[in-house]
Amino acid sequence: MNILAIGGGGFQRTERYGWRPGPLMDHALSLTGKENPKVCGLFTAMGDPVSSIATWYAAWADRPERASHLAVMPMPNVDDVRRHLLDQDAVFVDGGSVAGLMVLWRLHGLDAAFREAWEAGVVLFGVSAGSLCWHLGGTTDSFGPELRDWSDGLGLIPGSNCPHYDSEERRRPLYQRLVADGTLPPGYAADDGVGLHYVGTELHEAVADREGASAWRVDMSGETRVEARRLT
């Protein structure tokens, strides 16, 4: 049971081809053990915009992976959302409003479907909201420009999470304060370009697509750096 929770990034822009999956996404796909895995993208947190879905398919156009997407707005694009998830090798969740994402997932039964897919061995990965959603909660701007706590995640990982730890200056002090005062349970933060690889419910390792980026264990006593293995 593998989850790769990415603090920020994932895709990389190239001059010739535009957006393409970067090393972190390739690492997530490698966890499937499949040569040409089926990978599904969800953009619920942004309201399933056509532009994001089009970019998703363009990113995989010249690669061997078999890409699909799962939308719920304005209605599901597949007949059976559970069956579609369980038929994948890996599922990617993009950023946006994690609070809105969870409301829509529960409305369509995707909360239970994701747990079933995870337990069946489907690799789950995502960035920002797509990192927070697997945890019990974390820090979010889903409710406005001011960051605040949020504790309504799937809870596959029984702890909290903070993405964008090095790129949004308010994230770090807020997350530490919320964990220190017990508002959020202890957990892990990730700089942009860092993925938290969980096997089952435990952190297996942190991986990074850039030099100097790190993960961090945050508990009531403060933060402890978790060295990230550089992906090549």
Beta strands, then each sheet from edge to edge (+ up, - down):
strand 1: 2-6
strand 2: 11-14
strand 3: 18-21
strand 4: 38-42
strand 5: 66-69
strand 6: 90-93
strand 7: 123-127
strand 8: 135-140
strand 9: 148-150
strand 10: 157-162
strand 11: 187-190
strand 12: 194-199
strand 13: 202-208
strand 14: 215-219
strand 15: 222-226
strand 16: 228-230
sheet 1: 5+ 4+ 6+ 7+ 1+ 12- 13+ 16+
sheet 2: 2+ 3-
sheet 3: 9+ 8- 10- 11- 14+ 15-
end
